[in-house]
Amino acid sequence: MIQTAAVYVLAALAEIGGCFAFWGWLRMDKPVWWLVPGCLSLVIFAWLLTLVDTSQAGRAYAAYGGIYITAALVWLWQVEGVRPDRWDMLGAMLCLLGAGVILLAPHKA
């Protein structure tokens, strides 16, 4: 379980970093070369999700969603300087709870 959590956290950082590179290029007038590390980061993100110990890709992606949302709020705070409010935190907690149910439930197949 700890390995899965680590993979999800690394995947979230890779996805957010890759998406932010595109955001920077399109919305913040950063140079086009920002897309190179952005694309590489998104490839790493996709590869990392294949390391999750489940036989169904959809469940891996669904459970990852809660981690991604939480990581995005950490990014908002640490990189963009905007502190998440109580509604952000409540929403993230609900998403993490849902991710836990999806990942840990005794599925039939």
C-alpha distances in whole Angstrom, upper triangle without the diagonal:
4,5,5,6,9,10,11,12,14,15,17,19,20,21,22,24,26,27,28,30,32,32,34,36,37,38,38,40,38,40,39,37,34,33,32,29,28,28,27,24,23,23,21,19,19,18,15,14,15,12,9,9,11,15,16,17,18,15,13,16,16,12,13,16,15,14,17,19,18,18,22,23,22,24,27,27,26,28,30,31,31,29,27,29,28,28,26,23,24,23,20,18,19,18,14,15,16,13,11,13,13,10,9,13,14,16,19,19
4,5,5,6,9,10,11,12,14,15,17,18,20,21,22,24,26,27,29,31,31,32,35,36,36,36,39,37,38,37,35,32,32,31,28,27,27,25,22,23,23,19,18,19,18,14,14,16,13,11,11,14,18,19,19,20,17,15,17,18,14,14,17,16,13,16,19,17,17,20,21,20,22,25,25,24,26,28,29,29,27,26,28,27,27,25,22,23,23,19,19,20,18,15,16,17,14,13,16,16,12,13,16,18,20,23,22
4,5,5,6,9,10,11,12,14,15,16,18,20,21,22,24,26,27,29,30,31,33,35,35,35,37,35,36,35,33,30,29,28,25,25,25,22,20,20,20,16,15,16,15,11,12,13,9,8,9,12,16,17,17,19,16,13,16,17,14,13,17,16,14,16,19,18,17,20,22,21,22,25,25,24,26,28,30,30,29,27,30,29,29,26,24,25,25,21,21,22,20,17,18,19,15,14,17,17,13,14,18,19,20,23,22
4,5,5,6,9,10,10,12,14,15,16,18,20,21,22,24,26,27,28,30,32,33,33,34,36,34,35,34,32,29,28,27,25,23,23,22,19,18,18,16,14,14,13,10,9,11,8,6,7,10,13,14,14,15,13,10,12,13,10,10,13,13,11,13,16,16,15,18,20,19,21,24,24,24,25,27,29,29,27,26,28,27,27,24,22,23,22,18,18,19,17,14,16,16,12,11,14,13,10,11,15,17,17,20,19
4,5,5,6,9,10,11,12,14,15,16,18,20,21,22,24,26,26,28,30,31,31,32,34,32,34,33,31,28,28,27,24,23,23,22,19,18,19,16,14,15,15,11,11,13,11,9,11,13,17,17,16,17,14,11,13,14,10,9,12,11,8,11,14,12,12,16,17,16,18,21,21,20,22,24,25,25,24,22,24,24,24,21,19,20,19,16,15,17,14,11,14,14,11,10,14,13,11,12,16,18,19,22,22
4,5,5,6,8,10,11,12,14,15,16,18,20,21,23,25,25,27,29,30,31,31,33,30,32,31,29,26,26,25,22,21,21,19,16,17,17,14,12,15,14,10,11,13,10,10,12,15,18,19,17,19,17,13,15,16,13,11,14,14,10,12,15,14,12,16,17,16,17,20,21,19,21,23,25,25,24,23,26,26,26,22,21,22,21,18,18,20,17,14,17,18,14,14,18,17,14,16,19,21,22,25,24
4,6,5,6,9,10,10,12,14,15,16,18,20,21,23,24,25,27,29,29,30,32,29,30,29,27,24,23,23,20,19,19,17,14,14,14,11,9,11,10,6,7,9,7,7,10,13,16,16,14,16,14,11,12,14,12,9,13,13,10,11,15,14,13,16,18,17,17,21,22,21,21,24,26,26,25,24,27,27,27,23,22,24,22,18,19,20,17,15,18,18,14,15,18,16,13,16,19,21,21,24,22
4,5,5,6,9,10,10,12,14,15,16,18,20,21,22,24,26,27,27,28,30,28,29,28,27,24,23,23,20,18,18,17,14,14,14,12,9,11,11,8,7,10,9,8,11,13,16,15,13,14,13,9,10,11,9,6,9,10,7,8,11,11,10,13,15,14,15,18,19,19,19,22,23,23,23,21,24,24,23,20,19,20,18,15,16,17,14,12,15,15,11,12,15,14,12,14,18,20,20,23,22
4,5,5,6,9,10,11,12,14,15,16,18,20,21,22,24,26,26,26,28,26,28,27,26,22,22,22,19,17,18,17,13,14,15,12,10,13,13,10,10,14,12,11,15,17,20,19,17,18,16,13,13,14,12,9,11,10,7,8,11,9,7,11,13,11,12,15,16,15,16,19,20,21,20,19,22,22,22,18,17,19,18,14,15,17,14,12,16,16,13,14,18,17,15,17,20,23,23,27,25
4,5,5,6,9,10,10,12,14,15,17,19,20,21,23,24,25,25,27,24,25,25,23,20,19,19,16,15,16,14,10,11,12,9,8,11,11,8,9,12,11,12,15,17,20,20,17,18,18,14,14,16,14,11,13,13,10,10,13,13,10,12,15,13,13,17,18,16,16,19,21,22,22,21,24,25,25,21,21,23,21,18,19,21,18,16,19,20,16,17,21,19,17,20,23,25,25,28,27
4,5,5,6,8,10,10,12,14,15,17,18,20,21,23,23,24,26,24,25,23,22,19,18,18,15,13,14,12,9,9,10,7,5,7,8,6,7,10,10,10,14,16,18,17,14,15,15,12,11,13,12,9,11,12,9,8,12,12,10,12,15,14,14,17,19,18,17,20,22,22,22,21,24,25,24,21,21,22,20,17,19,20,17,15,19,18,15,17,20,18,16,19,22,24,24,27,25
4,5,5,6,8,10,10,12,14,16,16,18,20,21,21,22,24,22,24,23,22,19,18,18,15,13,14,14,10,10,12,10,7,10,12,9,10,13,13,13,17,18,20,19,16,16,16,13,11,13,12,8,9,10,7,5,9,9,6,8,11,11,10,13,15,15,14,16,19,19,19,18,21,22,21,17,17,19,17,14,16,18,14,13,17,17,14,16,19,18,16,19,22,25,25,28,26
4,6,5,6,8,10,10,12,14,15,16,18,20,20,20,22,20,21,21,20,16,16,16,13,12,13,12,9,10,12,10,8,12,13,11,12,15,15,16,19,21,23,22,19,20,19,16,15,17,16,12,13,13,10,8,11,11,7,9,12,10,9,12,14,12,12,14,17,18,18,18,21,23,22,18,18,21,19,16,18,20,17,16,20,20,17,19,22,21,20,23,26,28,28,31,30
4,6,5,6,9,10,11,13,14,15,17,19,19,20,21,19,20,19,17,14,13,13,10,9,10,9,5,6,8,7,5,9,10,9,11,14,14,15,19,20,22,21,18,19,19,16,14,17,17,13,14,15,12,10,13,14,11,11,15,14,12,15,17,16,14,17,19,20,21,21,24,26,25,21,22,24,22,19,21,23,20,19,22,22,19,21,24,22,21,24,27,29,29,31,29
4,5,5,6,8,10,11,12,14,16,17,18,18,20,18,19,18,17,14,13,14,11,9,10,10,7,5,9,8,5,8,11,10,11,14,15,16,19,20,22,20,17,17,18,15,12,15,15,11,11,14,11,8,11,13,10,10,13,13,11,14,17,16,15,16,19,20,21,20,23,24,23,20,20,23,20,17,20,21,18,18,21,20,18,20,23,21,20,23,26,28,27,30,28
4,5,5,6,9,10,10,12,14,15,15,16,18,16,18,18,17,14,13,14,12,9,11,12,9,8,12,11,9,12,15,13,14,17,18,18,22,23,25,23,20,20,20,17,15,17,17,13,12,14,11,8,10,11,8,7,11,11,8,10,13,13,11,12,15,16,17,16,20,22,21,17,18,21,18,16,19,20,17,17,21,21,18,21,24,22,22,25,27,30,30,33,31
4,6,5,6,9,10,10,12,14,15,15,16,14,16,15,14,11,11,12,9,7,10,10,7,8,11,11,10,13,15,14,15,19,19,20,24,25,27,26,22,22,23,20,18,20,20,16,16,17,15,12,14,14,11,10,13,12,9,12,14,13,11,12,16,17,19,19,22,25,24,20,21,24,22,19,22,24,21,21,24,24,22,24,27,25,25,28,30,33,32,35,34
4,5,5,7,9,10,11,13,14,15,16,14,14,13,12,9,8,9,7,4,6,7,5,5,9,9,9,11,13,14,15,17,19,20,24,25,26,25,21,21,22,20,17,20,20,16,16,18,16,13,15,17,13,12,16,16,13,15,18,16,14,15,19,20,22,21,25,27,26,22,24,26,23,21,24,25,22,22,26,25,23,25,28,26,25,28,31,33,32,35,33
4,5,5,6,9,10,11,12,13,15,13,15,14,14,10,9,12,10,7,9,11,9,8,11,12,11,13,16,16,16,19,21,21,25,25,27,25,21,21,22,20,17,19,20,16,15,17,16,12,14,16,13,11,14,15,12,13,16,16,13,14,18,18,20,20,23,25,24,20,22,24,21,20,23,24,21,21,25,24,22,25,27,25,25,29,31,33,32,35,33
4,5,5,6,8,10,10,10,12,11,13,13,13,9,10,12,10,7,11,12,10,10,14,15,13,16,18,18,19,22,23,24,28,28,30,28,24,24,25,23,20,21,22,18,17,19,17,14,14,16,13,11,13,14,10,11,14,13,10,11,15,15,18,18,21,24,23,20,21,24,22,20,23,25,22,23,26,26,24,27,29,28,27,31,33,36,35,38,36
4,5,5,6,9,10,10,11,8,10,9,9,6,6,9,7,5,8,10,9,10,13,14,14,16,18,19,20,23,24,25,29,30,31,29,26,26,27,25,22,24,25,21,20,22,20,17,18,19,16,14,17,17,13,15,17,16,13,13,17,19,21,22,25,28,27,23,25,28,25,24,27,28,25,26,29,29,27,29,32,30,30,33,35,38,37,40,38
4,5,5,6,8,9,10,9,10,9,10,7,6,10,10,7,9,12,11,11,14,15,15,16,19,20,21,23,25,26,30,30,31,29,25,25,27,25,22,24,25,21,20,22,21,17,18,20,18,15,18,19,15,16,19,19,15,15,19,20,23,23,26,28,27,24,26,28,26,24,28,28,25,26,30,29,27,30,32,30,30,34,36,38,37,40,37
4,5,5,5,7,9,9,11,11,13,10,10,13,13,10,12,15,14,13,17,18,17,19,22,22,22,25,27,28,31,32,33,31,27,26,28,26,22,24,25,22,20,22,21,17,17,19,17,14,16,17,13,13,17,17,13,12,16,17,20,20,23,26,24,21,24,26,24,22,26,27,24,26,29,28,27,30,32,30,30,34,36,39,38,40,39
4,6,5,5,6,5,8,9,11,8,9,12,12,10,13,15,14,15,18,19,18,21,23,23,24,27,29,30,33,34,35,33,30,29,31,28,25,27,28,24,23,24,23,19,20,21,18,16,18,18,14,14,17,16,13,12,16,17,20,21,24,27,26,23,25,28,26,25,28,29,27,28,32,31,29,32,35,33,33,36,39,42,41,43,42
4,6,6,5,4,6,6,8,6,7,11,12,10,12,15,15,15,18,20,19,21,24,25,26,28,30,31,35,35,36,34,30,30,32,30,27,28,30,26,25,27,25,22,22,24,21,19,21,21,18,18,21,20,16,16,19,21,24,25,28,31,30,26,29,31,29,28,31,32,30,31,34,33,32,35,37,35,35,38,41,43,42,45,43
4,6,6,7,9,9,12,10,10,14,15,12,14,17,17,17,20,22,21,22,25,26,26,29,31,32,36,36,37,34,31,30,32,30,27,28,29,26,25,27,26,22,22,24,22,19,21,22,19,18,21,21,18,16,20,21,24,24,27,30,29,26,28,31,28,27,31,32,29,31,34,33,31,35,37,35,35,39,40,43,42,44,42
4,6,8,11,12,14,12,13,16,17,14,17,20,19,18,22,23,22,24,27,27,28,31,32,33,37,37,38,36,32,31,33,31,27,28,30,27,24,26,25,22,21,23,21,18,19,20,17,16,19,19,16,14,17,18,21,22,24,27,26,23,26,29,26,26,30,30,28,30,33,32,31,34,36,35,35,39,40,44,42,45,43
4,6,9,11,13,11,13,16,16,14,17,20,19,19,23,24,23,25,28,28,29,32,33,34,38,38,40,37,34,33,34,32,29,30,31,28,26,27,26,23,22,24,21,18,20,20,17,16,18,18,14,13,16,17,21,22,25,28,27,24,27,30,28,27,31,32,29,31,34,34,33,36,38,37,37,40,42,45,44,47,45
4,6,9,11,10,12,15,16,15,17,20,20,20,23,25,24,26,29,29,30,33,35,36,39,40,41,39,35,35,37,34,31,33,34,30,29,30,29,25,26,27,24,22,23,24,20,19,22,21,17,16,19,21,24,26,28,32,31,28,31,33,31,30,34,35,33,34,37,37,35,38,41,39,39,43,45,48,47,49,47
4,7,8,7,10,12,13,12,15,17,17,18,21,22,22,24,26,27,28,31,32,34,37,38,39,38,34,34,35,33,30,32,33,29,28,29,28,24,25,26,23,21,23,22,19,19,21,20,16,16,19,21,24,26,29,32,31,28,30,33,31,30,33,35,32,33,37,36,34,37,40,38,38,41,44,46,45,48,46
4,5,6,8,10,12,12,14,16,17,18,20,22,22,24,26,27,29,31,33,34,38,39,40,38,35,35,36,34,31,33,34,31,30,32,30,26,27,28,25,23,25,25,21,22,24,23,19,19,22,24,28,29,32,35,35,31,34,36,34,33,36,37,35,35,39,38,36,39,42,40,39,43,45,48,47,49,47
4,5,6,8,10,10,12,14,15,16,18,20,21,22,24,25,27,29,31,32,36,37,38,36,32,33,35,32,29,32,33,29,29,31,29,26,27,28,25,23,26,26,22,23,26,24,21,21,24,26,29,30,33,36,35,32,34,37,34,33,36,37,34,35,38,38,35,38,41,38,38,42,44,46,45,47,45
4,5,6,8,9,10,12,13,15,16,18,19,21,22,24,26,27,29,31,35,36,36,35,32,32,34,31,29,32,32,29,28,31,28,25,27,28,25,23,26,26,22,23,26,24,20,21,25,27,30,30,34,37,36,33,34,37,35,33,36,37,34,35,38,37,35,38,40,38,37,41,43,45,44,46,44
4,5,6,6,9,10,11,13,15,16,17,19,20,21,23,25,27,28,32,33,34,33,29,30,31,29,26,29,29,26,25,27,25,22,23,24,21,20,22,22,18,19,22,20,17,18,21,23,26,27,30,33,32,29,31,33,31,29,32,34,31,31,35,34,32,34,37,35,34,38,40,43,41,44,42
4,6,5,6,8,10,10,12,14,15,16,18,20,21,23,25,27,30,31,32,30,27,27,29,26,24,27,28,24,24,26,24,21,23,24,21,20,23,23,19,20,23,22,19,19,23,25,27,28,31,34,32,29,31,33,31,29,32,33,30,30,34,33,30,33,36,33,33,36,38,41,39,42,39
4,5,5,6,9,10,11,13,14,16,17,18,21,22,24,26,29,30,31,30,27,28,29,27,24,27,28,25,25,27,25,22,24,26,22,21,24,24,21,23,25,23,20,22,25,27,29,30,33,36,35,31,33,35,33,30,33,34,31,31,35,34,31,34,36,34,33,36,39,41,39,42,39
4,5,5,6,9,10,10,12,14,15,16,19,20,21,24,27,29,30,29,25,27,28,25,23,26,26,22,23,25,22,19,22,23,19,19,22,21,18,20,22,20,17,19,23,25,27,27,31,33,32,29,30,33,30,28,31,32,29,29,32,32,29,31,34,32,30,34,36,39,37,40,37
4,5,5,6,9,10,11,13,14,15,17,19,21,22,26,27,28,27,23,24,25,22,20,23,23,20,20,22,20,17,19,20,17,16,19,19,16,18,20,19,16,18,21,23,25,25,28,31,30,26,27,30,27,25,28,29,26,26,30,29,26,29,31,29,28,32,34,37,35,38,35
4,5,5,6,9,10,11,12,14,16,17,19,21,25,26,26,25,21,22,24,21,19,22,23,20,20,23,21,18,20,22,19,18,22,22,19,21,24,22,20,21,25,26,28,28,31,33,32,28,29,32,29,27,30,30,27,27,30,29,26,29,31,29,28,31,34,36,34,36,34
4,5,5,6,9,10,11,12,15,16,17,20,23,24,25,25,21,23,24,21,19,23,23,20,21,23,21,18,21,22,19,19,22,22,19,22,24,22,20,22,25,27,29,28,32,34,33,29,30,32,30,27,30,31,27,27,30,29,26,29,31,29,27,31,33,35,34,36,33
4,5,5,6,9,10,10,13,15,16,18,21,23,24,23,20,21,22,19,17,20,20,17,18,20,17,15,18,19,15,15,19,18,15,18,21,19,17,19,22,24,25,25,28,30,29,26,26,29,26,24,26,27,24,24,27,26,23,26,28,26,25,28,31,33,32,34,32
4,5,5,6,9,10,11,13,15,16,20,21,22,21,17,18,19,17,14,18,18,15,15,18,16,13,16,18,15,15,19,19,16,19,22,20,18,20,23,24,26,25,28,30,28,25,26,28,25,23,25,26,22,22,26,24,21,24,26,24,23,26,29,31,29,32,29
4,5,5,6,9,10,11,13,16,19,20,20,20,16,18,20,17,15,19,19,16,17,20,18,16,19,21,18,18,22,22,20,22,25,24,22,24,27,28,29,28,32,33,32,28,29,31,28,25,28,28,25,24,27,26,23,25,27,25,23,27,29,31,29,31,28
4,5,5,6,9,10,11,14,17,19,20,19,16,18,19,16,15,18,18,15,17,19,16,15,18,19,16,17,21,20,18,21,24,22,21,23,26,27,28,27,30,32,31,27,27,29,27,24,26,27,23,23,26,25,21,23,26,23,22,25,28,29,28,30,28
4,5,5,7,9,10,12,16,17,18,17,14,15,16,13,11,15,15,11,13,15,13,11,15,16,13,14,18,17,16,19,21,20,19,21,24,25,25,24,27,29,27,24,24,26,23,20,23,23,20,19,22,21,18,20,23,20,19,22,25,27,25,28,26
4,5,5,7,9,11,14,15,16,15,11,13,14,11,10,14,14,12,13,16,15,13,17,18,16,17,21,21,19,22,25,24,23,24,27,28,28,27,30,31,29,26,26,28,25,22,24,24,21,20,23,22,18,21,22,20,18,22,24,25,24,26,23
4,5,5,7,10,13,14,15,15,12,15,16,12,12,16,16,13,16,18,16,15,19,20,18,19,23,22,21,24,27,25,24,27,29,30,31,29,32,33,32,28,29,30,27,24,26,27,23,22,25,23,20,22,24,21,19,22,24,26,24,26,23
4,5,5,8,11,13,14,15,12,14,14,11,11,14,14,11,14,16,14,13,17,18,15,17,21,20,19,22,24,23,23,25,28,28,28,27,30,31,30,26,26,27,25,22,23,24,20,19,22,21,17,19,21,19,16,19,22,24,23,25,23
4,5,6,9,10,12,11,8,11,11,7,7,11,11,8,11,14,12,12,15,17,15,17,20,20,20,23,25,24,24,26,28,28,28,26,29,29,28,25,25,25,23,20,21,22,18,17,19,18,14,16,18,15,13,17,19,21,19,22,19
4,6,8,9,10,10,8,11,11,8,10,13,13,12,15,17,16,16,19,20,19,21,24,24,23,26,28,28,27,29,32,32,32,30,33,33,32,28,28,29,26,24,25,25,21,20,22,20,17,18,20,17,15,18,20,21,19,21,18
4,6,9,10,12,10,13,13,9,12,15,13,12,16,17,15,16,20,20,19,21,24,23,23,27,28,27,27,30,32,32,32,30,33,33,32,29,28,29,27,24,24,25,21,20,22,21,17,17,19,17,14,16,19,20,19,21,19
4,6,9,10,9,11,10,7,9,12,10,10,13,15,13,14,18,18,18,20,23,22,23,26,27,27,27,29,31,31,30,28,31,30,29,27,26,26,24,21,21,22,18,17,18,17,13,14,16,13,10,13,15,16,16,18,16
4,7,9,10,12,10,8,12,13,12,12,16,17,16,18,21,21,21,23,26,25,26,29,30,30,31,33,35,34,33,31,33,33,32,29,28,28,26,23,23,23,20,18,19,18,14,14,15,13,10,11,14,14,14,16,14
4,6,7,9,8,7,10,12,11,12,15,17,16,18,21,22,22,24,26,26,27,30,31,31,32,34,36,35,34,32,34,33,31,29,28,28,26,23,23,22,19,18,18,17,14,14,14,11,9,11,12,12,11,12,10
4,7,9,8,8,12,13,13,14,17,19,19,20,23,24,24,26,29,29,30,32,34,34,34,36,38,38,37,34,36,36,34,31,31,30,28,26,26,25,22,21,21,19,16,17,16,13,12,13,14,13,11,12,9
4,5,6,7,9,10,11,13,15,17,18,18,21,23,23,24,27,28,28,30,33,33,33,34,37,36,35,32,34,33,31,29,29,28,26,24,24,23,20,19,20,17,14,16,15,11,11,13,13,13,11,12,9
4,5,5,6,9,10,11,13,15,16,16,18,21,20,22,24,25,25,28,30,30,30,31,34,33,33,30,32,32,30,27,27,27,24,22,23,22,18,18,19,17,14,16,16,12,12,15,16,16,14,15,12
4,5,5,6,9,10,11,14,15,15,17,19,20,21,23,25,25,27,29,30,30,31,33,32,31,28,30,30,27,25,25,25,22,20,21,19,16,16,17,14,12,14,14,10,11,14,14,16,13,15,12
4,5,5,6,8,10,12,13,14,16,18,19,20,22,24,24,26,28,29,29,30,32,31,30,27,29,28,26,24,23,23,20,18,19,17,14,14,14,12,9,11,11,7,7,10,11,12,10,13,11
4,6,5,6,9,11,11,12,15,16,16,18,21,21,22,24,26,26,27,28,30,29,29,26,28,28,26,23,23,23,20,18,18,18,14,13,15,13,9,11,12,9,7,11,13,14,13,15,14
4,6,5,6,10,10,10,12,15,15,16,18,20,20,22,24,25,25,26,28,27,27,24,26,26,24,21,21,21,18,16,18,17,13,13,15,12,10,12,13,10,10,14,15,17,15,18,16
4,5,5,8,10,10,11,14,15,16,18,20,20,22,24,25,25,26,28,26,26,23,24,24,21,19,19,19,16,14,15,14,10,11,12,9,7,10,10,7,8,12,13,15,14,17,16
4,5,6,8,9,11,12,13,15,17,18,19,21,23,24,24,25,27,26,25,22,23,22,21,18,18,17,15,13,13,12,9,8,10,7,4,7,8,6,6,9,11,14,13,17,16
4,6,5,6,9,10,11,12,14,15,16,18,20,21,21,22,24,23,23,20,22,22,20,18,17,17,15,12,13,13,10,9,12,10,7,9,12,10,9,12,15,17,17,20,19
4,5,5,6,9,10,10,13,14,15,16,19,20,20,21,23,21,21,18,20,19,17,15,15,15,12,10,12,11,7,8,11,9,7,10,12,10,11,14,16,19,18,22,21
4,5,5,6,9,10,11,13,14,15,17,18,20,20,22,20,19,16,17,17,15,12,12,12,9,7,8,8,5,5,8,7,5,8,11,10,11,13,15,19,19,22,22
4,6,5,6,9,10,11,12,14,15,16,17,19,20,19,18,15,18,18,17,13,13,14,12,8,10,11,8,6,10,10,8,10,13,12,12,14,17,20,20,24,23
4,5,5,6,9,10,10,12,14,15,15,16,18,17,17,15,17,18,17,13,13,15,12,9,12,13,9,9,13,13,10,13,16,15,14,17,20,23,23,26,25
4,5,5,6,9,10,11,13,14,15,15,17,15,14,12,14,14,13,9,10,11,9,6,10,10,7,8,12,12,11,13,16,15,16,19,21,24,24,27,27
4,5,5,6,9,10,11,12,14,15,15,14,13,10,13,13,12,9,8,10,9,5,8,10,8,8,11,12,11,13,16,16,16,18,21,24,25,28,28
4,5,5,6,9,10,10,11,13,14,14,13,11,15,16,15,12,11,14,12,9,12,14,12,11,15,15,13,15,19,18,18,20,23,26,26,30,29
4,5,5,6,9,10,10,10,12,11,12,10,13,15,14,10,11,14,12,10,13,15,12,13,16,17,15,18,21,20,20,23,25,28,28,32,31
4,5,5,6,9,10,10,11,9,8,6,10,11,11,7,8,11,10,8,11,14,12,13,16,17,16,18,21,21,21,24,26,29,30,33,33
4,5,5,6,8,9,10,9,9,8,12,13,14,10,10,14,13,10,13,16,14,14,17,19,17,19,22,22,22,24,27,30,31,34,34
4,5,5,5,7,9,9,10,10,14,16,16,13,13,17,15,13,16,18,17,16,20,21,19,21,25,24,24,26,29,32,32,36,35
4,6,6,5,6,6,7,7,11,14,14,11,12,15,14,13,16,18,17,17,21,22,21,23,26,26,26,28,31,34,34,38,37
4,6,6,5,5,5,6,10,13,14,11,12,15,15,14,16,19,18,18,21,23,22,24,27,27,27,29,32,35,36,39,39
4,6,6,8,8,10,14,16,18,15,15,18,18,16,18,21,20,20,23,25,23,25,28,28,28,30,33,36,36,40,39
4,6,8,10,12,16,19,19,16,17,21,20,18,21,23,22,22,25,26,25,27,30,29,29,31,34,37,38,41,40
4,6,9,11,14,18,18,15,17,20,19,18,21,23,22,22,26,27,25,28,31,30,30,33,35,39,39,42,41
4,6,9,12,16,17,15,16,19,19,18,21,23,22,23,26,27,27,28,31,32,31,34,36,40,40,44,43
4,6,9,13,14,11,13,16,16,16,18,21,20,21,24,25,25,27,30,30,30,32,35,38,39,42,42
4,6,10,11,9,10,14,14,14,16,18,18,19,22,23,23,25,28,28,29,30,33,36,37,41,41
4,7,8,6,7,10,11,10,12,15,15,16,18,20,20,22,24,25,26,28,30,33,34,37,37
4,5,5,6,9,10,11,13,14,16,17,19,20,21,23,25,26,27,28,30,34,35,38,39
4,5,5,6,8,10,10,12,14,15,16,18,20,21,23,24,26,27,28,32,33,36,37
4,5,5,6,8,10,11,12,14,15,16,18,20,21,23,24,26,27,30,31,34,35
4,6,5,6,9,10,11,12,14,15,16,18,20,21,22,24,26,29,30,33,33
4,5,5,6,9,10,10,12,14,15,16,18,20,21,22,24,28,28,32,33
4,5,5,6,9,10,11,12,14,15,17,19,20,21,22,26,27,30,31
4,5,5,6,9,10,11,12,14,15,17,18,20,21,25,25,29,29
4,5,5,6,9,10,10,12,14,15,16,18,20,23,24,27,28
4,5,5,6,9,10,11,12,14,15,16,18,22,23,26,27
4,5,5,6,9,10,11,12,14,15,16,20,21,24,25
4,5,5,6,9,10,11,12,14,15,19,19,23,23
4,5,5,6,9,10,10,12,14,17,18,22,22
4,5,5,6,9,10,10,12,15,17,20,21
4,5,5,6,9,10,10,14,14,18,19
4,5,5,6,8,10,14,14,17,18
4,5,5,6,8,12,13,17,17
4,6,5,5,9,10,14,15
4,6,6,9,9,12,13
4,6,9,9,13,13
4,6,8,12,13
4,6,9,11
4,7,9
4,6
4
